[in-house]
Amino acid sequence: MKLSNEQLQPLLAQLPAWQASPARGGLITRRFVFRDFAQAMGFMCQIAVHAEKNDHHPEWSNVYNRVDVTLTTHDVDGLSMRDIRLARTMDQVADALAQQAAPTEDNDHA
């Protein structure tokens, strides 16, 4: 079900890093920036498993440590709760990856 503007506003307020657009009936976008290419790919792999399990796939692209994401639900020509849930999951995975310490020489001597 497509979210109305009244339904969407409080949900978007909980996703401050995402940009909303009325294009294509409604969509949200975000750029994620990671430590390096491997971390960006790790993010994409984790999200791919989640997306496949939930049958809701992002439009995305990757260049080195950046992942640009667009979420919209084609079946409803706009934003649905599936997009909101996937955006939340992406934020959580990205936050968890950001908490991981970069490899250092001290870590190598454990």
Gaussian input, Z-matrix of N, CA and C with variables (Angstrom, degrees):
# hf/3-21g

backbone

0 1
 N
 C     1     B1
 C     2     B2     1     A1
 N     3     B3     2     A2     1     D1
 C     4     B4     3     A3     2     D2
 C     5     B5     4     A4     3     D3
 N     6     B6     5     A5     4     D4
 C     7     B7     6     A6     5     D5
 C     8     B8     7     A7     6     D6
 N     9     B9     8     A8     7     D7
 C    10    B10     9     A9     8     D8
 C    11    B11    10    A10     9     D9
 N    12    B12    11    A11    10    D10
 C    13    B13    12    A12    11    D11
 C    14    B14    13    A13    12    D12
 N    15    B15    14    A14    13    D13
 C    16    B16    15    A15    14    D14
 C    17    B17    16    A16    15    D15
 N    18    B18    17    A17    16    D16
 C    19    B19    18    A18    17    D17
 C    20    B20    19    A19    18    D18
 N    21    B21    20    A20    19    D19
 C    22    B22    21    A21    20    D20
 C    23    B23    22    A22    21    D21
 N    24    B24    23    A23    22    D22
 C    25    B25    24    A24    23    D23
 C    26    B26    25    A25    24    D24
 N    27    B27    26    A26    25    D25
 C    28    B28    27    A27    26    D26
 C    29    B29    28    A28    27    D27
 N    30    B30    29    A29    28    D28
 C    31    B31    30    A30    29    D29
 C    32    B32    31    A31    30    D30
 N    33    B33    32    A32    31    D31
 C    34    B34    33    A33    32    D32
 C    35    B35    34    A34    33    D33
 N    36    B36    35    A35    34    D34
 C    37    B37    36    A36    35    D35
 C    38    B38    37    A37    36    D36
 N    39    B39    38    A38    37    D37
 C    40    B40    39    A39    38    D38
 C    41    B41    40    A40    39    D39
 N    42    B42    41    A41    40    D40
 C    43    B43    42    A42    41    D41
 C    44    B44    43    A43    42    D42
 N    45    B45    44    A44    43    D43
 C    46    B46    45    A45    44    D44
 C    47    B47    46    A46    45    D45
 N    48    B48    47    A47    46    D46
 C    49    B49    48    A48    47    D47
 C    50    B50    49    A49    48    D48
 N    51    B51    50    A50    49    D49
 C    52    B52    51    A51    50    D50
 C    53    B53    52    A52    51    D51
 N    54    B54    53    A53    52    D52
 C    55    B55    54    A54    53    D53
 C    56    B56    55    A55    54    D54
 N    57    B57    56    A56    55    D55
 C    58    B58    57    A57    56    D56
 C    59    B59    58    A58    57    D57
 N    60    B60    59    A59    58    D58
 C    61    B61    60    A60    59    D59
 C    62    B62    61    A61    60    D60
 N    63    B63    62    A62    61    D61
 C    64    B64    63    A63    62    D62
 C    65    B65    64    A64    63    D63
 N    66    B66    65    A65    64    D64
 C    67    B67    66    A66    65    D65
 C    68    B68    67    A67    66    D66
 N    69    B69    68    A68    67    D67
 C    70    B70    69    A69    68    D68
 C    71    B71    70    A70    69    D69
 N    72    B72    71    A71    70    D70
 C    73    B73    72    A72    71    D71
 C    74    B74    73    A73    72    D72
 N    75    B75    74    A74    73    D73
 C    76    B76    75    A75    74    D74
 C    77    B77    76    A76    75    D75
 N    78    B78    77    A77    76    D76
 C    79    B79    78    A78    77    D77
 C    80    B80    79    A79    78    D78
 N    81    B81    80    A80    79    D79
 C    82    B82    81    A81    80    D80
 C    83    B83    82    A82    81    D81
 N    84    B84    83    A83    82    D82
 C    85    B85    84    A84    83    D83
 C    86    B86    85    A85    84    D84
 N    87    B87    86    A86    85    D85
 C    88    B88    87    A87    86    D86
 C    89    B89    88    A88    87    D87
 N    90    B90    89    A89    88    D88
 C    91    B91    90    A90    89    D89
 C    92    B92    91    A91    90    D90
 N    93    B93    92    A92    91    D91
 C    94    B94    93    A93    92    D92
 C    95    B95    94    A94    93    D93
 N    96    B96    95    A95    94    D94
 C    97    B97    96    A96    95    D95
 C    98    B98    97    A97    96    D96
 N    99    B99    98    A98    97    D97
 C   100   B100    99    A99    98    D98
 C   101   B101   100   A100    99    D99
 N   102   B102   101   A101   100   D100
 C   103   B103   102   A102   101   D101
 C   104   B104   103   A103   102   D102
 N   105   B105   104   A104   103   D103
 C   106   B106   105   A105   104   D104
 C   107   B107   106   A106   105   D105
 N   108   B108   107   A107   106   D106
 C   109   B109   108   A108   107   D107
 C   110   B110   109   A109   108   D108
 N   111   B111   110   A110   109   D109
 C   112   B112   111   A111   110   D110
 C   113   B113   112   A112   111   D111
 N   114   B114   113   A113   112   D112
 C   115   B115   114   A114   113   D113
 C   116   B116   115   A115   114   D114
 N   117   B117   116   A116   115   D115
 C   118   B118   117   A117   116   D116
 C   119   B119   118   A118   117   D117
 N   120   B120   119   A119   118   D118
 C   121   B121   120   A120   119   D119
 C   122   B122   121   A121   120   D120
 N   123   B123   122   A122   121   D121
 C   124   B124   123   A123   122   D122
 C   125   B125   124   A124   123   D123
 N   126   B126   125   A125   124   D124
 C   127   B127   126   A126   125   D125
 C   128   B128   127   A127   126   D126
 N   129   B129   128   A128   127   D127
 C   130   B130   129   A129   128   D128
 C   131   B131   130   A130   129   D129
 N   132   B132   131   A131   130   D130
 C   133   B133   132   A132   131   D131
 C   134   B134   133   A133   132   D132
 N   135   B135   134   A134   133   D133
 C   136   B136   135   A135   134   D134
 C   137   B137   136   A136   135   D135
 N   138   B138   137   A137   136   D136
 C   139   B139   138   A138   137   D137
 C   140   B140   139   A139   138   D138
 N   141   B141   140   A140   139   D139
 C   142   B142   141   A141   140   D140
 C   143   B143   142   A142   141   D141
 N   144   B144   143   A143   142   D142
 C   145   B145   144   A144   143   D143
 C   146   B146   145   A145   144   D144
 N   147   B147   146   A146   145   D145
 C   148   B148   147   A147   146   D146
 C   149   B149   148   A148   147   D147
 N   150   B150   149   A149   148   D148
 C   151   B151   150   A150   149   D149
 C   152   B152   151   A151   150   D150
 N   153   B153   152   A152   151   D151
 C   154   B154   153   A153   152   D152
 C   155   B155   154   A154   153   D153
 N   156   B156   155   A155   154   D154
 C   157   B157   156   A156   155   D155
 C   158   B158   157   A157   156   D156
 N   159   B159   158   A158   157   D157
 C   160   B160   159   A159   158   D158
 C   161   B161   160   A160   159   D159
 N   162   B162   161   A161   160   D160
 C   163   B163   162   A162   161   D161
 C   164   B164   163   A163   162   D162
 N   165   B165   164   A164   163   D163
 C   166   B166   165   A165   164   D164
 C   167   B167   166   A166   165   D165
 N   168   B168   167   A167   166   D166
 C   169   B169   168   A168   167   D167
 C   170   B170   169   A169   168   D168
 N   171   B171   170   A170   169   D169
 C   172   B172   171   A171   170   D170
 C   173   B173   172   A172   171   D171
 N   174   B174   173   A173   172   D172
 C   175   B175   174   A174   173   D173
 C   176   B176   175   A175   174   D174
 N   177   B177   176   A176   175   D175
 C   178   B178   177   A177   176   D176
 C   179   B179   178   A178   177   D177
 N   180   B180   179   A179   178   D178
 C   181   B181   180   A180   179   D179
 C   182   B182   181   A181   180   D180
 N   183   B183   182   A182   181   D181
 C   184   B184   183   A183   182   D182
 C   185   B185   184   A184   183   D183
 N   186   B186   185   A185   184   D184
 C   187   B187   186   A186   185   D185
 C   188   B188   187   A187   186   D186
 N   189   B189   188   A188   187   D187
 C   190   B190   189   A189   188   D188
 C   191   B191   190   A190   189   D189
 N   192   B192   191   A191   190   D190
 C   193   B193   192   A192   191   D191
 C   194   B194   193   A193   192   D192
 N   195   B195   194   A194   193   D193
 C   196   B196   195   A195   194   D194
 C   197   B197   196   A196   195   D195
 N   198   B198   197   A197   196   D196
 C   199   B199   198   A198   197   D197
 C   200   B200   199   A199   198   D198
 N   201   B201   200   A200   199   D199
 C   202   B202   201   A201   200   D200
 C   203   B203   202   A202   201   D201
 N   204   B204   203   A203   202   D202
 C   205   B205   204   A204   203   D203
 C   206   B206   205   A205   204   D204
 N   207   B207   206   A206   205   D205
 C   208   B208   207   A207   206   D206
 C   209   B209   208   A208   207   D207
 N   210   B210   209   A209   208   D208
 C   211   B211   210   A210   209   D209
 C   212   B212   211   A211   210   D210
 N   213   B213   212   A212   211   D211
 C   214   B214   213   A213   212   D212
 C   215   B215   214   A214   213   D213
 N   216   B216   215   A215   214   D214
 C   217   B217   216   A216   215   D215
 C   218   B218   217   A217   216   D216
 N   219   B219   218   A218   217   D217
 C   220   B220   219   A219   218   D218
 C   221   B221   220   A220   219   D219
 N   222   B222   221   A221   220   D220
 C   223   B223   222   A222   221   D221
 C   224   B224   223   A223   222   D222
 N   225   B225   224   A224   223   D223
 C   226   B226   225   A225   224   D224
 C   227   B227   226   A226   225   D225
 N   228   B228   227   A227   226   D226
 C   229   B229   228   A228   227   D227
 C   230   B230   229   A229   228   D228
 N   231   B231   230   A230   229   D229
 C   232   B232   231   A231   230   D230
 C   233   B233   232   A232   231   D231
 N   234   B234   233   A233   232   D232
 C   235   B235   234   A234   233   D233
 C   236   B236   235   A235   234   D234
 N   237   B237   236   A236   235   D235
 C   238   B238   237   A237   236   D236
 C   239   B239   238   A238   237   D237
 N   240   B240   239   A239   238   D238
 C   241   B241   240   A240   239   D239
 C   242   B242   241   A241   240   D240
 N   243   B243   242   A242   241   D241
 C   244   B244   243   A243   242   D242
 C   245   B245   244   A244   243   D243
 N   246   B246   245   A245   244   D244
 C   247   B247   246   A246   245   D245
 C   248   B248   247   A247   246   D246
 N   249   B249   248   A248   247   D247
 C   250   B250   249   A249   248   D248
 C   251   B251   250   A250   249   D249
 N   252   B252   251   A251   250   D250
 C   253   B253   252   A252   251   D251
 C   254   B254   253   A253   252   D252
 N   255   B255   254   A254   253   D253
 C   256   B256   255   A255   254   D254
 C   257   B257   256   A256   255   D255
 N   258   B258   257   A257   256   D256
 C   259   B259   258   A258   257   D257
 C   260   B260   259   A259   258   D258
 N   261   B261   260   A260   259   D259
 C   262   B262   261   A261   260   D260
 C   263   B263   262   A262   261   D261
 N   264   B264   263   A263   262   D262
 C   265   B265   264   A264   263   D263
 C   266   B266   265   A265   264   D264
 N   267   B267   266   A266   265   D265
 C   268   B268   267   A267   266   D266
 C   269   B269   268   A268   267   D267
 N   270   B270   269   A269   268   D268
 C   271   B271   270   A270   269   D269
 C   272   B272   271   A271   270   D270
 N   273   B273   272   A272   271   D271
 C   274   B274   273   A273   272   D272
 C   275   B275   274   A274   273   D273
 N   276   B276   275   A275   274   D274
 C   277   B277   276   A276   275   D275
 C   278   B278   277   A277   276   D276
 N   279   B279   278   A278   277   D277
 C   280   B280   279   A279   278   D278
 C   281   B281   280   A280   279   D279
 N   282   B282   281   A281   280   D280
 C   283   B283   282   A282   281   D281
 C   284   B284   283   A283   282   D282
 N   285   B285   284   A284   283   D283
 C   286   B286   285   A285   284   D284
 C   287   B287   286   A286   285   D285
 N   288   B288   287   A287   286   D286
 C   289   B289   288   A288   287   D287
 C   290   B290   289   A289   288   D288
 N   291   B291   290   A290   289   D289
 C   292   B292   291   A291   290   D290
 C   293   B293   292   A292   291   D291
 N   294   B294   293   A293   292   D292
 C   295   B295   294   A294   293   D293
 C   296   B296   295   A295   294   D294
 N   297   B297   296   A296   295   D295
 C   298   B298   297   A297   296   D296
 C   299   B299   298   A298   297   D297
 N   300   B300   299   A299   298   D298
 C   301   B301   300   A300   299   D299
 C   302   B302   301   A301   300   D300
 N   303   B303   302   A302   301   D301
 C   304   B304   303   A303   302   D302
 C   305   B305   304   A304   303   D303
 N   306   B306   305   A305   304   D304
 C   307   B307   306   A306   305   D305
 C   308   B308   307   A307   306   D306
 N   309   B309   308   A308   307   D307
 C   310   B310   309   A309   308   D308
 C   311   B311   310   A310   309   D309
 N   312   B312   311   A311   310   D310
 C   313   B313   312   A312   311   D311
 C   314   B314   313   A313   312   D312
 N   315   B315   314   A314   313   D313
 C   316   B316   315   A315   314   D314
 C   317   B317   316   A316   315   D315
 N   318   B318   317   A317   316   D316
 C   319   B319   318   A318   317   D317
 C   320   B320   319   A319   318   D318
 N   321   B321   320   A320   319   D319
 C   322   B322   321   A321   320   D320
 C   323   B323   322   A322   321   D321
 N   324   B324   323   A323   322   D322
 C   325   B325   324   A324   323   D323
 C   326   B326   325   A325   324   D324
 N   327   B327   326   A326   325   D325
 C   328   B328   327   A327   326   D326
 C   329   B329   328   A328   327   D327

   B1=1.4457
   B2=1.5346
   B3=1.3094
   B4=1.4657
   B5=1.5258
   B6=1.3217
   B7=1.4669
   B8=1.5190
   B9=1.3176
   B10=1.4636
   B11=1.5290
   B12=1.3077
   B13=1.4704
   B14=1.5197
   B15=1.3372
   B16=1.4649
   B17=1.5251
   B18=1.3173
   B19=1.4587
   B20=1.5292
   B21=1.3112
   B22=1.4532
   B23=1.5262
   B24=1.3121
   B25=1.4664
   B26=1.5314
   B27=1.3223
   B28=1.4705
   B29=1.5319
   B30=1.3213
   B31=1.4637
   B32=1.5275
   B33=1.3331
   B34=1.4686
   B35=1.5233
   B36=1.3163
   B37=1.4682
   B38=1.5310
   B39=1.3257
   B40=1.4650
   B41=1.5291
   B42=1.3293
   B43=1.4637
   B44=1.5283
   B45=1.3299
   B46=1.4694
   B47=1.5255
   B48=1.3204
   B49=1.4663
   B50=1.5333
   B51=1.3121
   B52=1.4609
   B53=1.5179
   B54=1.3267
   B55=1.4670
   B56=1.5233
   B57=1.3235
   B58=1.4642
   B59=1.5215
   B60=1.3196
   B61=1.4621
   B62=1.5235
   B63=1.3331
   B64=1.4610
   B65=1.5337
   B66=1.3138
   B67=1.4628
   B68=1.5258
   B69=1.3278
   B70=1.4684
   B71=1.5232
   B72=1.3139
   B73=1.4642
   B74=1.5157
   B75=1.3281
   B76=1.4556
   B77=1.5146
   B78=1.3208
   B79=1.4574
   B80=1.5202
   B81=1.3328
   B82=1.4595
   B83=1.5251
   B84=1.3367
   B85=1.4562
   B86=1.5177
   B87=1.3291
   B88=1.4574
   B89=1.5213
   B90=1.3216
   B91=1.4646
   B92=1.5196
   B93=1.3195
   B94=1.4595
   B95=1.5271
   B96=1.3227
   B97=1.4623
   B98=1.5218
   B99=1.3217
   B100=1.4541
   B101=1.5233
   B102=1.3074
   B103=1.4534
   B104=1.5331
   B105=1.3419
   B106=1.4596
   B107=1.5326
   B108=1.3188
   B109=1.4578
   B110=1.5276
   B111=1.3280
   B112=1.4646
   B113=1.5266
   B114=1.3230
   B115=1.4622
   B116=1.5337
   B117=1.3301
   B118=1.4705
   B119=1.5221
   B120=1.3295
   B121=1.4604
   B122=1.5258
   B123=1.3277
   B124=1.4615
   B125=1.5190
   B126=1.3242
   B127=1.4631
   B128=1.5296
   B129=1.3178
   B130=1.4627
   B131=1.5303
   B132=1.3201
   B133=1.4740
   B134=1.5274
   B135=1.3327
   B136=1.4656
   B137=1.5252
   B138=1.3246
   B139=1.4664
   B140=1.5280
   B141=1.3146
   B142=1.4675
   B143=1.5240
   B144=1.3215
   B145=1.4678
   B146=1.5321
   B147=1.3241
   B148=1.4669
   B149=1.5385
   B150=1.3260
   B151=1.4646
   B152=1.5246
   B153=1.3088
   B154=1.4629
   B155=1.5235
   B156=1.3229
   B157=1.4669
   B158=1.5316
   B159=1.3353
   B160=1.4624
   B161=1.5287
   B162=1.3291
   B163=1.4679
   B164=1.5289
   B165=1.3339
   B166=1.4735
   B167=1.5205
   B168=1.3183
   B169=1.4514
   B170=1.5263
   B171=1.3226
   B172=1.4630
   B173=1.5242
   B174=1.3067
   B175=1.4593
   B176=1.5196
   B177=1.3211
   B178=1.4521
   B179=1.5148
   B180=1.3280
   B181=1.4552
   B182=1.5188
   B183=1.3274
   B184=1.4512
   B185=1.5184
   B186=1.3204
   B187=1.4583
   B188=1.5182
   B189=1.3260
   B190=1.4552
   B191=1.5290
   B192=1.3442
   B193=1.4654
   B194=1.5249
   B195=1.3211
   B196=1.4683
   B197=1.5197
   B198=1.3313
   B199=1.4604
   B200=1.5268
   B201=1.3305
   B202=1.4614
   B203=1.5238
   B204=1.3419
   B205=1.4605
   B206=1.5205
   B207=1.3290
   B208=1.4622
   B209=1.5165
   B210=1.3361
   B211=1.4584
   B212=1.5149
   B213=1.3067
   B214=1.4543
   B215=1.5245
   B216=1.3032
   B217=1.4651
   B218=1.5171
   B219=1.3141
   B220=1.4666
   B221=1.5245
   B222=1.3242
   B223=1.4702
   B224=1.5218
   B225=1.3459
   B226=1.4665
   B227=1.5275
   B228=1.3397
   B229=1.4719
   B230=1.5196
   B231=1.3111
   B232=1.4608
   B233=1.5120
   B234=1.3020
   B235=1.4562
   B236=1.5261
   B237=1.3233
   B238=1.4617
   B239=1.5281
   B240=1.3070
   B241=1.4677
   B242=1.5280
   B243=1.3131
   B244=1.4640
   B245=1.5332
   B246=1.3259
   B247=1.4676
   B248=1.5213
   B249=1.3177
   B250=1.4675
   B251=1.5243
   B252=1.3232
   B253=1.4672
   B254=1.5311
   B255=1.3306
   B256=1.4540
   B257=1.5269
   B258=1.3206
   B259=1.4677
   B260=1.5292
   B261=1.3276
   B262=1.4726
   B263=1.5311
   B264=1.3222
   B265=1.4615
   B266=1.5229
   B267=1.3066
   B268=1.4641
   B269=1.5293
   B270=1.3131
   B271=1.4678
   B272=1.5288
   B273=1.3219
   B274=1.4715
   B275=1.5300
   B276=1.3209
   B277=1.4645
   B278=1.5246
   B279=1.3322
   B280=1.4644
   B281=1.5190
   B282=1.3276
   B283=1.4710
   B284=1.5281
   B285=1.3253
   B286=1.4705
   B287=1.5268
   B288=1.3141
   B289=1.4681
   B290=1.5241
   B291=1.3165
   B292=1.4687
   B293=1.5165
   B294=1.3327
   B295=1.4627
   B296=1.5258
   B297=1.3255
   B298=1.4575
   B299=1.5249
   B300=1.3010
   B301=1.4612
   B302=1.5196
   B303=1.3207
   B304=1.4591
   B305=1.5244
   B306=1.3075
   B307=1.4649
   B308=1.5140
   B309=1.3130
   B310=1.4681
   B311=1.5104
   B312=1.3103
   B313=1.4686
   B314=1.5218
   B315=1.3522
   B316=1.4641
   B317=1.5221
   B318=1.3316
   B319=1.4617
   B320=1.5183
   B321=1.3287
   B322=1.4600
   B323=1.5078
   B324=1.3422
   B325=1.4439
   B326=1.5276
   B327=1.2873
   B328=1.4673
   B329=1.4954
   A1=108.86
   A2=115.84
   A3=121.35
   A4=109.40
   A5=115.23
   A6=119.85
   A7=110.71
   A8=116.45
   A9=121.07
   A10=108.90
   A11=117.16
   A12=120.53
   A13=111.35
   A14=117.01
   A15=121.20
   A16=111.13
   A17=117.10
   A18=121.21
   A19=110.93
   A20=115.83
   A21=121.79
   A22=114.11
   A23=117.47
   A24=120.33
   A25=114.12
   A26=120.01
   A27=118.25
   A28=112.70
   A29=117.15
   A30=120.53
   A31=110.61
   A32=116.21
   A33=120.08
   A34=111.47
   A35=117.46
   A36=120.87
   A37=110.63
   A38=116.89
   A39=121.81
   A40=112.12
   A41=117.02
   A42=122.77
   A43=109.47
   A44=117.83
   A45=120.50
   A46=114.93
   A47=118.79
   A48=120.26
   A49=112.54
   A50=116.95
   A51=121.97
   A52=110.48
   A53=115.90
   A54=122.41
   A55=108.74
   A56=116.38
   A57=121.17
   A58=109.86
   A59=115.34
   A60=121.95
   A61=108.48
   A62=117.07
   A63=119.56
   A64=112.55
   A65=117.76
   A66=121.42
   A67=110.61
   A68=115.49
   A69=122.13
   A70=112.91
   A71=117.89
   A72=121.90
   A73=113.27
   A74=117.35
   A75=123.29
   A76=110.86
   A77=115.19
   A78=120.46
   A79=108.88
   A80=115.55
   A81=121.84
   A82=108.09
   A83=115.31
   A84=120.61
   A85=109.97
   A86=114.33
   A87=119.81
   A88=108.81
   A89=115.51
   A90=121.94
   A91=107.92
   A92=115.83
   A93=122.56
   A94=107.42
   A95=116.36
   A96=121.32
   A97=108.28
   A98=115.31
   A99=121.95
   A100=111.00
   A101=116.22
   A102=122.64
   A103=111.10
   A104=115.84
   A105=119.86
   A106=108.69
   A107=115.09
   A108=121.10
   A109=111.62
   A110=117.29
   A111=120.70
   A112=111.27
   A113=116.92
   A114=119.90
   A115=110.36
   A116=117.28
   A117=120.45
   A118=110.48
   A119=117.00
   A120=120.72
   A121=111.01
   A122=117.03
   A123=120.04
   A124=111.31
   A125=115.73
   A126=121.15
   A127=110.04
   A128=115.93
   A129=119.71
   A130=111.22
   A131=116.87
   A132=119.72
   A133=111.37
   A134=117.00
   A135=119.71
   A136=110.77
   A137=116.06
   A138=120.20
   A139=110.73
   A140=117.62
   A141=120.71
   A142=110.92
   A143=117.26
   A144=120.91
   A145=109.80
   A146=116.05
   A147=120.67
   A148=110.58
   A149=116.81
   A150=121.11
   A151=111.13
   A152=116.27
   A153=119.99
   A154=110.61
   A155=116.36
   A156=121.77
   A157=111.21
   A158=116.62
   A159=121.27
   A160=113.39
   A161=116.68
   A162=122.49
   A163=112.11
   A164=114.77
   A165=120.36
   A166=107.24
   A167=115.82
   A168=121.33
   A169=111.44
   A170=116.14
   A171=119.70
   A172=111.74
   A173=115.14
   A174=121.22
   A175=103.63
   A176=118.19
   A177=118.98
   A178=111.14
   A179=113.68
   A180=120.92
   A181=107.94
   A182=114.85
   A183=120.95
   A184=109.98
   A185=115.85
   A186=122.97
   A187=106.31
   A188=115.88
   A189=125.24
   A190=110.91
   A191=118.67
   A192=120.63
   A193=113.16
   A194=117.70
   A195=121.68
   A196=111.19
   A197=114.79
   A198=121.58
   A199=106.73
   A200=116.21
   A201=122.06
   A202=108.30
   A203=115.52
   A204=121.51
   A205=110.31
   A206=115.29
   A207=123.03
   A208=106.95
   A209=115.80
   A210=121.49
   A211=109.90
   A212=116.28
   A213=124.67
   A214=106.58
   A215=117.08
   A216=120.89
   A217=107.96
   A218=115.57
   A219=120.91
   A220=111.89
   A221=117.09
   A222=120.76
   A223=112.71
   A224=117.87
   A225=120.24
   A226=111.85
   A227=116.72
   A228=121.62
   A229=111.77
   A230=116.41
   A231=120.43
   A232=111.27
   A233=115.22
   A234=121.44
   A235=111.69
   A236=114.80
   A237=121.28
   A238=108.26
   A239=116.10
   A240=120.32
   A241=110.99
   A242=117.94
   A243=120.29
   A244=110.11
   A245=116.68
   A246=120.50
   A247=111.08
   A248=116.18
   A249=120.64
   A250=109.90
   A251=117.16
   A252=120.68
   A253=111.62
   A254=117.26
   A255=119.97
   A256=110.89
   A257=117.62
   A258=120.80
   A259=110.31
   A260=117.27
   A261=120.67
   A262=111.00
   A263=115.96
   A264=120.13
   A265=110.22
   A266=117.32
   A267=120.58
   A268=110.88
   A269=116.67
   A270=120.40
   A271=110.55
   A272=117.01
   A273=120.79
   A274=111.49
   A275=117.10
   A276=120.64
   A277=109.73
   A278=117.28
   A279=120.49
   A280=111.02
   A281=117.32
   A282=120.75
   A283=111.01
   A284=116.71
   A285=120.36
   A286=110.64
   A287=117.01
   A288=120.31
   A289=111.02
   A290=117.10
   A291=120.81
   A292=111.33
   A293=117.41
   A294=121.38
   A295=112.33
   A296=115.86
   A297=119.08
   A298=108.87
   A299=115.81
   A300=120.56
   A301=109.69
   A302=114.99
   A303=119.99
   A304=108.40
   A305=118.02
   A306=119.82
   A307=110.94
   A308=116.20
   A309=121.11
   A310=108.23
   A311=115.14
   A312=119.76
   A313=110.61
   A314=117.07
   A315=119.86
   A316=111.29
   A317=116.53
   A318=120.21
   A319=111.26
   A320=117.88
   A321=121.80
   A322=112.78
   A323=118.16
   A324=121.40
   A325=113.78
   A326=117.01
   A327=120.41
   A328=112.07
   D1=131.60
   D2=178.54
   D3=-70.10
   D4=134.06
   D5=178.45
   D6=-77.34
   D7=137.37
   D8=175.25
   D9=-76.74
   D10=164.37
   D11=176.94
   D12=-57.90
   D13=-37.54
   D14=179.81
   D15=-66.07
   D16=-38.04
   D17=177.74
   D18=-72.87
   D19=-36.45
   D20=-172.55
   D21=-72.91
   D22=-37.72
   D23=-173.54
   D24=-57.21
   D25=-50.04
   D26=179.22
   D27=-66.69
   D28=-29.65
   D29=178.66
   D30=-70.14
   D31=-41.65
   D32=178.48
   D33=-67.09
   D34=-30.41
   D35=177.76
   D36=-62.54
   D37=-25.23
   D38=178.29
   D39=-85.28
   D40=-3.12
   D41=-179.72
   D42=-124.79
   D43=63.65
   D44=-170.95
   D45=-64.02
   D46=-21.44
   D47=-179.12
   D48=-82.77
   D49=-9.10
   D50=-178.16
   D51=-94.58
   D52=144.69
   D53=177.72
   D54=-107.56
   D55=127.69
   D56=178.76
   D57=-92.92
   D58=148.08
   D59=177.36
   D60=-143.28
   D61=144.73
   D62=175.89
   D63=-79.85
   D64=-4.37
   D65=-178.76
   D66=-55.57
   D67=144.92
   D68=176.77
   D69=55.93
   D70=28.09
   D71=178.41
   D72=91.05
   D73=-9.06
   D74=179.41
   D75=131.19
   D76=129.13
   D77=177.89
   D78=-155.94
   D79=163.94
   D80=174.35
   D81=-128.49
   D82=147.12
   D83=-179.16
   D84=-133.04
   D85=155.31
   D86=175.11
   D87=-157.45
   D88=145.58
   D89=170.72
   D90=-106.03
   D91=124.77
   D92=174.02
   D93=-101.63
   D94=136.42
   D95=176.79
   D96=-122.24
   D97=125.57
   D98=-176.06
   D99=-112.28
   D100=174.60
   D101=-177.80
   D102=-62.33
   D103=-41.36
   D104=-176.99
   D105=-160.01
   D106=-177.38
   D107=-178.48
   D108=-62.15
   D109=-42.69
   D110=-178.52
   D111=-60.18
   D112=-41.31
   D113=179.75
   D114=-68.32
   D115=-38.70
   D116=177.03
   D117=-62.47
   D118=-41.33
   D119=178.64
   D120=-68.44
   D121=-37.07
   D122=176.09
   D123=-60.73
   D124=-42.41
   D125=176.40
   D126=-59.39
   D127=-49.71
   D128=-177.32
   D129=-62.47
   D130=-38.91
   D131=179.15
   D132=-65.24
   D133=-43.16
   D134=178.57
   D135=-62.43
   D136=-43.75
   D137=-179.38
   D138=-68.63
   D139=-36.10
   D140=179.39
   D141=-60.62
   D142=-42.00
   D143=178.22
   D144=-62.67
   D145=-46.26
   D146=179.02
   D147=-62.42
   D148=-45.27
   D149=-177.89
   D150=-62.58
   D151=-42.73
   D152=-179.79
   D153=-64.47
   D154=-43.72
   D155=179.48
   D156=-60.51
   D157=-35.97
   D158=-177.07
   D159=-99.30
   D160=4.66
   D161=178.65
   D162=50.27
   D163=44.61
   D164=176.43
   D165=-145.55
   D166=112.13
   D167=-167.89
   D168=-112.61
   D169=137.92
   D170=179.22
   D171=-78.92
   D172=158.36
   D173=164.56
   D174=-94.44
   D175=123.49
   D176=-176.66
   D177=-152.76
   D178=162.49
   D179=174.99
   D180=-144.06
   D181=156.88
   D182=-177.78
   D183=-131.79
   D184=133.21
   D185=168.76
   D186=-133.21
   D187=113.72
   D188=-178.06
   D189=48.82
   D190=-106.07
   D191=-175.16
   D192=-98.69
   D193=7.94
   D194=-178.52
   D195=-108.81
   D196=141.13
   D197=172.90
   D198=-129.34
   D199=116.01
   D200=177.41
   D201=-98.61
   D202=129.65
   D203=-172.74
   D204=-124.59
   D205=139.01
   D206=169.64
   D207=-125.56
   D208=130.28
   D209=177.18
   D210=-119.26
   D211=132.69
   D212=173.15
   D213=-161.77
   D214=159.10
   D215=179.02
   D216=-109.48
   D217=108.22
   D218=-175.66
   D219=-62.40
   D220=-35.11
   D221=-177.56
   D222=-62.45
   D223=-26.92
   D224=-177.43
   D225=-113.97
   D226=3.93
   D227=-179.02
   D228=55.18
   D229=48.62
   D230=178.35
   D231=166.61
   D232=-158.46
   D233=-177.25
   D234=-90.33
   D235=139.07
   D236=176.74
   D237=-129.80
   D238=175.46
   D239=176.64
   D240=-62.49
   D241=-24.30
   D242=177.02
   D243=-61.71
   D244=-38.67
   D245=178.16
   D246=-68.67
   D247=-42.36
   D248=-179.81
   D249=-62.97
   D250=-45.47
   D251=179.23
   D252=-62.69
   D253=-41.47
   D254=179.91
   D255=-68.16
   D256=-38.57
   D257=176.60
   D258=-61.91
   D259=-43.10
   D260=178.15
   D261=-61.58
   D262=-43.56
   D263=178.93
   D264=-62.99
   D265=-43.69
   D266=178.50
   D267=-60.46
   D268=-43.62
   D269=178.38
   D270=-61.08
   D271=-43.46
   D272=-178.96
   D273=-64.83
   D274=-43.35
   D275=179.88
   D276=-66.03
   D277=-43.86
   D278=179.23
   D279=-63.15
   D280=-40.86
   D281=178.15
   D282=-62.96
   D283=-41.83
   D284=179.13
   D285=-63.98
   D286=-40.60
   D287=178.41
   D288=-66.48
   D289=-36.56
   D290=179.49
   D291=-66.18
   D292=-26.47
   D293=-179.94
   D294=-77.41
   D295=-17.31
   D296=179.82
   D297=-70.88
   D298=130.43
   D299=179.73
   D300=-70.39
   D301=142.76
   D302=174.15
   D303=-66.54
   D304=145.54
   D305=178.28
   D306=-60.20
   D307=134.77
   D308=177.51
   D309=-130.32
   D310=168.57
   D311=177.40
   D312=-61.83
   D313=-35.71
   D314=179.24
   D315=-61.42
   D316=-39.62
   D317=179.22
   D318=-67.38
   D319=-28.94
   D320=-178.91
   D321=-70.07
   D322=-19.61
   D323=-177.17
   D324=-97.57
   D325=16.32
   D326=-177.36
   D327=-70.18

